Amino acid sequence: MSLVYLTDAAIADLEDIWVFYSPDLGAERANALVESLADRLQAFAQQPRLGRARPDLGPDLRVYILGEYLAFYVIEKGAITVVRILHGARDVDHEMKK
């Protein structure tokens, strides 16, 4: 498995991460952070079952820890689809049920 798809919500999450960090870190470091998260998603897609199942949040939903962030995703044929990327300090149960 090597393909990673991002939902519109996951793309918006990455954009929000950039917007949050860019004033303090600067655009270059905010870009590096977002790129690092994207690279780590690609790397773990090789072993997508490493993430923990979260059936309480959605059918077939899994979560993988990316440092301070949590990637919520589903496994599909030959790919993973990342549904959301949320900071671990957020109320993920609330965010995922929106």
N, C-alpha and C positions, 0 to 999 in steps of 0.2 A: 504494500500500500504506500503510495507516495503523493497522491493528490490531496490538496487541502483547499476546501472552498470556505469562504466566509459569507455569512448572511449579511444583509444590510445592517442589521443591529450590531453584529461583530465589527464591521467596518466603522460604524459610528462610535463604537467603544474605543477602537484604536485612535480615531480622530480626537475623541474626548481626552484620552490619555495624553496625546500630543499637546492639546490646548492647555491642559492642566499643568504640565511640566515645562512648557516652553518659556513662560515668563521668568521662571527661576533658573532653569538650566540653559536656556538659549535654544534656538532652533536646531542647531547641529546635534546637541546632546539629546534633545527630545526625539529627533529623527532616529538617532542611534538606539534609543530605548524601544521605540516602536518597531524598528527593523529587527532588533534582538528578539522581541516577542514573536514576530512573524517567523524568524529563523527557527526558533525553538518549537513552534507549532509544526513546521515542516519536519524537523528532526523526530519529534515524537510520533508523527504520522506513520513512521515505519513500524511502530509497535503500539497501535492505538488502544489495545486492551490494557495498557498500563494504567490508564485513568480509571477512577472508581465509578461504578454505576450509581446513578442518582435517580432511581425510578420515582422517588417522592416528588421530583421536580418535572418529570416528563418521561414518557415512554422512550426507552432506548437511550436516554440522556446519560452522558458520562461527564466527569470533570477531571481535569489534569492541572496540577499545580505548576505555575510558571513563576517561581519566586513569590512576589507579593500578589500576583494575579492568578485568577482561576479561569481556565478555558473550558467552557461548557460546549459539548459537541456530541454528534451522533456518528456512528460508523455506518458507512454505506458501501456499496460495491466498489472496491478499489479506491476508496477515498474516505476522508472525514469531512463533515460539514460543521464548522465552528459556528455555534449559535450566538454566544456572548463571550466577552472577555471582561471580567469584573475584578476590581480590587478586592482582596480577601477581607478587608475591613468593612465592606458594604454588606447590607442585609441582602444576601444573595437569594434567599428564599423569596423575599418580596420582589426583587428585581426580575427573577426568573418567572414569576407568576403573573407579570404584567401582560 
